[in-house]
Amino acid sequence: MKTSSIVLTAALATLAFAPASGAQANKMTVGTVATKSATDTMSVVVAVPESTVIDTVKKTIVKKKASFLSTAPGIEMQNYRPEDKRGINVFEAPKDDAVGYDGFKLQWGAAFTQQFQGLDHSNTASPAPITTAGVTTDANQLVRIGHGPNNATANLYLNGQLARGIRVAMTTYSSARHHNETWVKDGYLLIDASPIDWAPLNSIMKFVTIRAGHFEINYGDAHFRRTDNGNSIRNPLVGNYIMDAFTTEVGGEVYVRANGFLAMAGVTGGESRGMIAQPQKRSPSFLTKIGYDKQFSPDFRFRLTGSEYATASSVSNTLFSGDRAGSRYYDVLQNTTSSETAQAWSGAIQPGMSNSIHSYVINPFVQFHGLEFFGNFERAKGRAATETANRTWNQNVGEVVYRFLPDQRLYVAARYNTVKGQLAVGTPDVKVNRSQIGGGWFITPNLLTKIEYVNQKYLNFPTTDIRNGGQFKGFMVEGAVSF
């Protein structure tokens, strides 16, 4: 059998069954099957309908789209902590080469959160009658609250890759409980590479990160796991801590990281606003953090950090009152004149150390498979401008989260939070205990729904204080979107 005659026969058969139109003929995929024997070689040309190829491609694409993380937007910024599920248990912005630099980039993002509140509250405070314009009211009578939705909150994110290892970030609160109008939360520059291509500087910047501007200060690790106004994806529960250590200040921080070890030192203006008036009443704040963070195996991670924050004098320090977004528990333990905006921190304790403060916190974090433990052991000492002596407050928090199912889409969580301290110099300590239990479901990496049961009790408050014998409890349902 001659090779030429076999090839000619196969070609004629192909032409006989092929469509007459050249355009239609292009919708065929031609494959060649070659068989070789000791004496001869045979080539057969086979025409395969394009639909077969398209079906195969579609199946491949569908399979890819079915991947849980494939629905999340790509990460284009260097050393960027994602705002969605991928940012959970990421603390400081990463310092790695996961994303290469290929020129200027601009990236927008957003986060939205809304709750349905089902809380009830009570107290045993003595009546405190107040007469205004001939009308007498009880200042210690609790406002009546029912079950219903709270107003939505929203964040807007802007990130710009300016150069290799140099990024600018800005967060805007589009809507918050305390501020219904849009306002900027922070804006800062993050530098992880030398702007000058000089070998000694390049070597140093392999370990050093510099942050400068108006930013969320890196005191402790709890602020990485809290709800930040419209972004609640990183918080496994609904409410933040009773004493919420969170504020933004103007200044700079320098980090050194190597082999799992972390050291940070920072200096800020000591207040949430940049001010030059009344310099005699102001002094800078100093921050330090040291720690160790190691992924010992794919299933086991350990992190331990200690942080310190200190300022000698300030017109209005806000380390424990800087959350201008407000509390998630609306109107609890507030009187009948309460409003959503004016009493935005209901359920929280703000110790009032606005003039000087010295605070320490230790944060352990352990992760084994889907099980996580996070602790917050904190001590703060300080005073207000009208006080002549310091007061001390202690806060302890233990939180356990278990994440399960493929991609850890579901989780259950529990947290116990207690604070203790003096409301005024020379008075006995008061105490607040909060228990939270709940869980959540990540529908996509950007979409989370969660539920929480909370029970908070106020102990040893004076009978003249509306929080005397106070308690609120009930459920919260929250939905969050972040990208």
Secondary structure as a PSIPRED ss2 file (coil, helix, strand):
# PSIPRED VFORMAT (PSIPRED V4.0)

   1 M C   1.000  0.000  0.000
   2 K C   1.000  0.000  0.000
   3 T H   0.000  1.000  0.000
   4 S H   0.000  1.000  0.000
   5 S H   0.000  1.000  0.000
   6 I H   0.000  1.000  0.000
   7 V H   0.000  1.000  0.000
   8 L H   0.000  1.000  0.000
   9 T H   0.000  1.000  0.000
  10 A H   0.000  1.000  0.000
  11 A H   0.000  1.000  0.000
  12 L H   0.000  1.000  0.000
  13 A H   0.000  1.000  0.000
  14 T H   0.000  1.000  0.000
  15 L H   0.000  1.000  0.000
  16 A H   0.000  1.000  0.000
  17 F H   0.000  1.000  0.000
  18 A C   1.000  0.000  0.000
  19 P C   1.000  0.000  0.000
  20 A C   1.000  0.000  0.000
  21 S C   1.000  0.000  0.000
  22 G H   0.000  1.000  0.000
  23 A H   0.000  1.000  0.000
  24 Q H   0.000  1.000  0.000
  25 A H   0.000  1.000  0.000
  26 N C   1.000  0.000  0.000
  27 K C   1.000  0.000  0.000
  28 M E   0.000  0.000  1.000
  29 T E   0.000  0.000  1.000
  30 V E   0.000  0.000  1.000
  31 G E   0.000  0.000  1.000
  32 T E   0.000  0.000  1.000
  33 V E   0.000  0.000  1.000
  34 A E   0.000  0.000  1.000
  35 T E   0.000  0.000  1.000
  36 K E   0.000  0.000  1.000
  37 S C   1.000  0.000  0.000
  38 A C   1.000  0.000  0.000
  39 T C   1.000  0.000  0.000
  40 D C   1.000  0.000  0.000
  41 T E   0.000  0.000  1.000
  42 M E   0.000  0.000  1.000
  43 S E   0.000  0.000  1.000
  44 V E   0.000  0.000  1.000
  45 V E   0.000  0.000  1.000
  46 V E   0.000  0.000  1.000
  47 A E   0.000  0.000  1.000
  48 V E   0.000  0.000  1.000
  49 P E   0.000  0.000  1.000
  50 E H   0.000  1.000  0.000
  51 S H   0.000  1.000  0.000
  52 T H   0.000  1.000  0.000
  53 V H   0.000  1.000  0.000
  54 I H   0.000  1.000  0.000
  55 D H   0.000  1.000  0.000
  56 T H   0.000  1.000  0.000
  57 V H   0.000  1.000  0.000
  58 K H   0.000  1.000  0.000
  59 K H   0.000  1.000  0.000
  60 T H   0.000  1.000  0.000
  61 I H   0.000  1.000  0.000
  62 V H   0.000  1.000  0.000
  63 K H   0.000  1.000  0.000
  64 K H   0.000  1.000  0.000
  65 K H   0.000  1.000  0.000
  66 A C   1.000  0.000  0.000
  67 S C   1.000  0.000  0.000
  68 F C   1.000  0.000  0.000
  69 L H   0.000  1.000  0.000
  70 S H   0.000  1.000  0.000
  71 T H   0.000  1.000  0.000
  72 A C   1.000  0.000  0.000
  73 P C   1.000  0.000  0.000
  74 G C   1.000  0.000  0.000
  75 I C   1.000  0.000  0.000
  76 E C   1.000  0.000  0.000
  77 M C   1.000  0.000  0.000
  78 Q C   1.000  0.000  0.000
  79 N C   1.000  0.000  0.000
  80 Y C   1.000  0.000  0.000
  81 R C   1.000  0.000  0.000
  82 P C   1.000  0.000  0.000
  83 E C   1.000  0.000  0.000
  84 D C   1.000  0.000  0.000
  85 K H   0.000  1.000  0.000
  86 R H   0.000  1.000  0.000
  87 G H   0.000  1.000  0.000
  88 I C   1.000  0.000  0.000
  89 N C   1.000  0.000  0.000
  90 V C   1.000  0.000  0.000
  91 F C   1.000  0.000  0.000
  92 E C   1.000  0.000  0.000
  93 A C   1.000  0.000  0.000
  94 P C   1.000  0.000  0.000
  95 K C   1.000  0.000  0.000
  96 D C   1.000  0.000  0.000
  97 D C   1.000  0.000  0.000
  98 A C   1.000  0.000  0.000
  99 V C   1.000  0.000  0.000
 100 G C   1.000  0.000  0.000
 101 Y C   1.000  0.000  0.000
 102 D C   1.000  0.000  0.000
 103 G C   1.000  0.000  0.000
 104 F C   1.000  0.000  0.000
 105 K E   0.000  0.000  1.000
 106 L E   0.000  0.000  1.000
 107 Q E   0.000  0.000  1.000
 108 W E   0.000  0.000  1.000
 109 G E   0.000  0.000  1.000
 110 A E   0.000  0.000  1.000
 111 A E   0.000  0.000  1.000
 112 F E   0.000  0.000  1.000
 113 T E   0.000  0.000  1.000
 114 Q E   0.000  0.000  1.000
 115 Q E   0.000  0.000  1.000
 116 F E   0.000  0.000  1.000
 117 Q E   0.000  0.000  1.000
 118 G E   0.000  0.000  1.000
 119 L E   0.000  0.000  1.000
 120 D E   0.000  0.000  1.000
 121 H E   0.000  0.000  1.000
 122 S E   0.000  0.000  1.000
 123 N C   1.000  0.000  0.000
 124 T C   1.000  0.000  0.000
 125 A C   1.000  0.000  0.000
 126 S C   1.000  0.000  0.000
 127 P C   1.000  0.000  0.000
 128 A C   1.000  0.000  0.000
 129 P E   0.000  0.000  1.000
 130 I E   0.000  0.000  1.000
 131 T E   0.000  0.000  1.000
 132 T E   0.000  0.000  1.000
 133 A C   1.000  0.000  0.000
 134 G C   1.000  0.000  0.000
 135 V E   0.000  0.000  1.000
 136 T E   0.000  0.000  1.000
 137 T E   0.000  0.000  1.000
 138 D E   0.000  0.000  1.000
 139 A C   1.000  0.000  0.000
 140 N C   1.000  0.000  0.000
 141 Q C   1.000  0.000  0.000
 142 L E   0.000  0.000  1.000
 143 V C   1.000  0.000  0.000
 144 R C   1.000  0.000  0.000
 145 I C   1.000  0.000  0.000
 146 G C   1.000  0.000  0.000
 147 H C   1.000  0.000  0.000
 148 G E   0.000  0.000  1.000
 149 P E   0.000  0.000  1.000
 150 N C   1.000  0.000  0.000
 151 N C   1.000  0.000  0.000
 152 A C   1.000  0.000  0.000
 153 T E   0.000  0.000  1.000
 154 A E   0.000  0.000  1.000
 155 N E   0.000  0.000  1.000
 156 L E   0.000  0.000  1.000
 157 Y E   0.000  0.000  1.000
 158 L E   0.000  0.000  1.000
 159 N E   0.000  0.000  1.000
 160 G E   0.000  0.000  1.000
 161 Q E   0.000  0.000  1.000
 162 L E   0.000  0.000  1.000
 163 A E   0.000  0.000  1.000
 164 R C   1.000  0.000  0.000
 165 G C   1.000  0.000  0.000
 166 I E   0.000  0.000  1.000
 167 R E   0.000  0.000  1.000
 168 V E   0.000  0.000  1.000
 169 A E   0.000  0.000  1.000
 170 M E   0.000  0.000  1.000
 171 T E   0.000  0.000  1.000
 172 T E   0.000  0.000  1.000
 173 Y E   0.000  0.000  1.000
 174 S E   0.000  0.000  1.000
 175 S E   0.000  0.000  1.000
 176 A C   1.000  0.000  0.000
 177 R C   1.000  0.000  0.000
 178 H C   1.000  0.000  0.000
 179 H C   1.000  0.000  0.000
 180 N C   1.000  0.000  0.000
 181 E C   1.000  0.000  0.000
 182 T C   1.000  0.000  0.000
 183 W E   0.000  0.000  1.000
 184 V E   0.000  0.000  1.000
 185 K E   0.000  0.000  1.000
 186 D E   0.000  0.000  1.000
 187 G E   0.000  0.000  1.000
 188 Y E   0.000  0.000  1.000
 189 L E   0.000  0.000  1.000
 190 L E   0.000  0.000  1.000
 191 I E   0.000  0.000  1.000
 192 D C   1.000  0.000  0.000
 193 A C   1.000  0.000  0.000
 194 S C   1.000  0.000  0.000
 195 P C   1.000  0.000  0.000
 196 I C   1.000  0.000  0.000
 197 D C   1.000  0.000  0.000
 198 W C   1.000  0.000  0.000
 199 A H   0.000  1.000  0.000
 200 P H   0.000  1.000  0.000
 201 L H   0.000  1.000  0.000
 202 N H   0.000  1.000  0.000
 203 S H   0.000  1.000  0.000
 204 I H   0.000  1.000  0.000
 205 M H   0.000  1.000  0.000
 206 K C   1.000  0.000  0.000
 207 F C   1.000  0.000  0.000
 208 V E   0.000  0.000  1.000
 209 T E   0.000  0.000  1.000
 210 I E   0.000  0.000  1.000
 211 R E   0.000  0.000  1.000
 212 A E   0.000  0.000  1.000
 213 G E   0.000  0.000  1.000
 214 H E   0.000  0.000  1.000
 215 F E   0.000  0.000  1.000
 216 E E   0.000  0.000  1.000
 217 I C   1.000  0.000  0.000
 218 N C   1.000  0.000  0.000
 219 Y C   1.000  0.000  0.000
 220 G C   1.000  0.000  0.000
 221 D C   1.000  0.000  0.000
 222 A H   0.000  1.000  0.000
 223 H H   0.000  1.000  0.000
 224 F H   0.000  1.000  0.000
 225 R C   1.000  0.000  0.000
 226 R C   1.000  0.000  0.000
 227 T C   1.000  0.000  0.000
 228 D E   0.000  0.000  1.000
 229 N C   1.000  0.000  0.000
 230 G C   1.000  0.000  0.000
 231 N E   0.000  0.000  1.000
 232 S C   1.000  0.000  0.000
 233 I C   1.000  0.000  0.000
 234 R C   1.000  0.000  0.000
 235 N C   1.000  0.000  0.000
 236 P C   1.000  0.000  0.000
 237 L C   1.000  0.000  0.000
 238 V C   1.000  0.000  0.000
 239 G C   1.000  0.000  0.000
 240 N C   1.000  0.000  0.000
 241 Y C   1.000  0.000  0.000
 242 I C   1.000  0.000  0.000
 243 M C   1.000  0.000  0.000
 244 D C   1.000  0.000  0.000
 245 A C   1.000  0.000  0.000
 246 F C   1.000  0.000  0.000
 247 T C   1.000  0.000  0.000
 248 T E   0.000  0.000  1.000
 249 E E   0.000  0.000  1.000
 250 V E   0.000  0.000  1.000
 251 G E   0.000  0.000  1.000
 252 G E   0.000  0.000  1.000
 253 E E   0.000  0.000  1.000
 254 V E   0.000  0.000  1.000
 255 Y E   0.000  0.000  1.000
 256 V E   0.000  0.000  1.000
 257 R E   0.000  0.000  1.000
 258 A E   0.000  0.000  1.000
 259 N C   1.000  0.000  0.000
 260 G C   1.000  0.000  0.000
 261 F E   0.000  0.000  1.000
 262 L E   0.000  0.000  1.000
 263 A E   0.000  0.000  1.000
 264 M E   0.000  0.000  1.000
 265 A E   0.000  0.000  1.000
 266 G E   0.000  0.000  1.000
 267 V E   0.000  0.000  1.000
 268 T E   0.000  0.000  1.000
 269 G C   1.000  0.000  0.000
 270 G C   1.000  0.000  0.000
 271 E C   1.000  0.000  0.000
 272 S C   1.000  0.000  0.000
 273 R C   1.000  0.000  0.000
 274 G C   1.000  0.000  0.000
 275 M C   1.000  0.000  0.000
 276 I C   1.000  0.000  0.000
 277 A C   1.000  0.000  0.000
 278 Q C   1.000  0.000  0.000
 279 P H   0.000  1.000  0.000
 280 Q H   0.000  1.000  0.000
 281 K H   0.000  1.000  0.000
 282 R C   1.000  0.000  0.000
 283 S C   1.000  0.000  0.000
 284 P C   1.000  0.000  0.000
 285 S E   0.000  0.000  1.000
 286 F E   0.000  0.000  1.000
 287 L E   0.000  0.000  1.000
 288 T E   0.000  0.000  1.000
 289 K E   0.000  0.000  1.000
 290 I E   0.000  0.000  1.000
 291 G E   0.000  0.000  1.000
 292 Y E   0.000  0.000  1.000
 293 D E   0.000  0.000  1.000
 294 K E   0.000  0.000  1.000
 295 Q E   0.000  0.000  1.000
 296 F E   0.000  0.000  1.000
 297 S E   0.000  0.000  1.000
 298 P C   1.000  0.000  0.000
 299 D C   1.000  0.000  0.000
 300 F E   0.000  0.000  1.000
 301 R E   0.000  0.000  1.000
 302 F E   0.000  0.000  1.000
 303 R E   0.000  0.000  1.000
 304 L E   0.000  0.000  1.000
 305 T E   0.000  0.000  1.000
 306 G E   0.000  0.000  1.000
 307 S E   0.000  0.000  1.000
 308 E E   0.000  0.000  1.000
 309 Y E   0.000  0.000  1.000
 310 A E   0.000  0.000  1.000
 311 T E   0.000  0.000  1.000
 312 A C   1.000  0.000  0.000
 313 S C   1.000  0.000  0.000
 314 S C   1.000  0.000  0.000
 315 V C   1.000  0.000  0.000
 316 S C   1.000  0.000  0.000
 317 N C   1.000  0.000  0.000
 318 T C   1.000  0.000  0.000
 319 L C   1.000  0.000  0.000
 320 F C   1.000  0.000  0.000
 321 S C   1.000  0.000  0.000
 322 G C   1.000  0.000  0.000
 323 D C   1.000  0.000  0.000
 324 R C   1.000  0.000  0.000
 325 A C   1.000  0.000  0.000
 326 G C   1.000  0.000  0.000
 327 S C   1.000  0.000  0.000
 328 R C   1.000  0.000  0.000
 329 Y C   1.000  0.000  0.000
 330 Y C   1.000  0.000  0.000
 331 D C   1.000  0.000  0.000
 332 V C   1.000  0.000  0.000
 333 L C   1.000  0.000  0.000
 334 Q C   1.000  0.000  0.000
 335 N E   0.000  0.000  1.000
 336 T C   1.000  0.000  0.000
 337 T C   1.000  0.000  0.000
 338 S C   1.000  0.000  0.000
 339 S C   1.000  0.000  0.000
 340 E C   1.000  0.000  0.000
 341 T C   1.000  0.000  0.000
 342 A C   1.000  0.000  0.000
 343 Q C   1.000  0.000  0.000
 344 A C   1.000  0.000  0.000
 345 W C   1.000  0.000  0.000
 346 S C   1.000  0.000  0.000
 347 G C   1.000  0.000  0.000
 348 A C   1.000  0.000  0.000
 349 I C   1.000  0.000  0.000
 350 Q C   1.000  0.000  0.000
 351 P C   1.000  0.000  0.000
 352 G C   1.000  0.000  0.000
 353 M C   1.000  0.000  0.000
 354 S C   1.000  0.000  0.000
 355 N C   1.000  0.000  0.000
 356 S E   0.000  0.000  1.000
 357 I E   0.000  0.000  1.000
 358 H E   0.000  0.000  1.000
 359 S E   0.000  0.000  1.000
 360 Y E   0.000  0.000  1.000
 361 V E   0.000  0.000  1.000
 362 I E   0.000  0.000  1.000
 363 N E   0.000  0.000  1.000
 364 P E   0.000  0.000  1.000
 365 F E   0.000  0.000  1.000
 366 V E   0.000  0.000  1.000
 367 Q E   0.000  0.000  1.000
 368 F E   0.000  0.000  1.000
 369 H C   1.000  0.000  0.000
 370 G C   1.000  0.000  0.000
 371 L E   0.000  0.000  1.000
 372 E E   0.000  0.000  1.000
 373 F E   0.000  0.000  1.000
 374 F E   0.000  0.000  1.000
 375 G E   0.000  0.000  1.000
 376 N E   0.000  0.000  1.000
 377 F E   0.000  0.000  1.000
 378 E E   0.000  0.000  1.000
 379 R E   0.000  0.000  1.000
 380 A E   0.000  0.000  1.000
 381 K E   0.000  0.000  1.000
 382 G E   0.000  0.000  1.000
 383 R E   0.000  0.000  1.000
 384 A C   1.000  0.000  0.000
 385 A C   1.000  0.000  0.000
 386 T C   1.000  0.000  0.000
 387 E C   1.000  0.000  0.000
 388 T C   1.000  0.000  0.000
 389 A C   1.000  0.000  0.000
 390 N C   1.000  0.000  0.000
 391 R E   0.000  0.000  1.000
 392 T E   0.000  0.000  1.000
 393 W E   0.000  0.000  1.000
 394 N E   0.000  0.000  1.000
 395 Q E   0.000  0.000  1.000
 396 N E   0.000  0.000  1.000
 397 V E   0.000  0.000  1.000
 398 G E   0.000  0.000  1.000
 399 E E   0.000  0.000  1.000
 400 V E   0.000  0.000  1.000
 401 V E   0.000  0.000  1.000
 402 Y E   0.000  0.000  1.000
 403 R E   0.000  0.000  1.000
 404 F E   0.000  0.000  1.000
 405 L C   1.000  0.000  0.000
 406 P H   0.000  1.000  0.000
 407 D H   0.000  1.000  0.000
 408 Q H   0.000  1.000  0.000
 409 R C   1.000  0.000  0.000
 410 L E   0.000  0.000  1.000
 411 Y E   0.000  0.000  1.000
 412 V E   0.000  0.000  1.000
 413 A E   0.000  0.000  1.000
 414 A E   0.000  0.000  1.000
 415 R E   0.000  0.000  1.000
 416 Y E   0.000  0.000  1.000
 417 N E   0.000  0.000  1.000
 418 T E   0.000  0.000  1.000
 419 V E   0.000  0.000  1.000
 420 K E   0.000  0.000  1.000
 421 G E   0.000  0.000  1.000
 422 Q C   1.000  0.000  0.000
 423 L C   1.000  0.000  0.000
 424 A C   1.000  0.000  0.000
 425 V C   1.000  0.000  0.000
 426 G C   1.000  0.000  0.000
 427 T C   1.000  0.000  0.000
 428 P C   1.000  0.000  0.000
 429 D C   1.000  0.000  0.000
 430 V E   0.000  0.000  1.000
 431 K E   0.000  0.000  1.000
 432 V E   0.000  0.000  1.000
 433 N E   0.000  0.000  1.000
 434 R E   0.000  0.000  1.000
 435 S E   0.000  0.000  1.000
 436 Q E   0.000  0.000  1.000
 437 I E   0.000  0.000  1.000
 438 G E   0.000  0.000  1.000
 439 G E   0.000  0.000  1.000
 440 G E   0.000  0.000  1.000
 441 W E   0.000  0.000  1.000
 442 F E   0.000  0.000  1.000
 443 I E   0.000  0.000  1.000
 444 T E   0.000  0.000  1.000
 445 P C   1.000  0.000  0.000
 446 N C   1.000  0.000  0.000
 447 L E   0.000  0.000  1.000
 448 L E   0.000  0.000  1.000
 449 T E   0.000  0.000  1.000
 450 K E   0.000  0.000  1.000
 451 I E   0.000  0.000  1.000
 452 E E   0.000  0.000  1.000
 453 Y E   0.000  0.000  1.000
 454 V E   0.000  0.000  1.000
 455 N E   0.000  0.000  1.000
 456 Q E   0.000  0.000  1.000
 457 K E   0.000  0.000  1.000
 458 Y E   0.000  0.000  1.000
 459 L E   0.000  0.000  1.000
 460 N C   1.000  0.000  0.000
 461 F C   1.000  0.000  0.000
 462 P C   1.000  0.000  0.000
 463 T C   1.000  0.000  0.000
 464 T C   1.000  0.000  0.000
 465 D C   1.000  0.000  0.000
 466 I C   1.000  0.000  0.000
 467 R C   1.000  0.000  0.000
 468 N C   1.000  0.000  0.000
 469 G C   1.000  0.000  0.000
 470 G C   1.000  0.000  0.000
 471 Q E   0.000  0.000  1.000
 472 F E   0.000  0.000  1.000
 473 K E   0.000  0.000  1.000
 474 G E   0.000  0.000  1.000
 475 F E   0.000  0.000  1.000
 476 M E   0.000  0.000  1.000
 477 V E   0.000  0.000  1.000
 478 E E   0.000  0.000  1.000
 479 G E   0.000  0.000  1.000
 480 A E   0.000  0.000  1.000
 481 V E   0.000  0.000  1.000
 482 S E   0.000  0.000  1.000
 483 F C   1.000  0.000  0.000
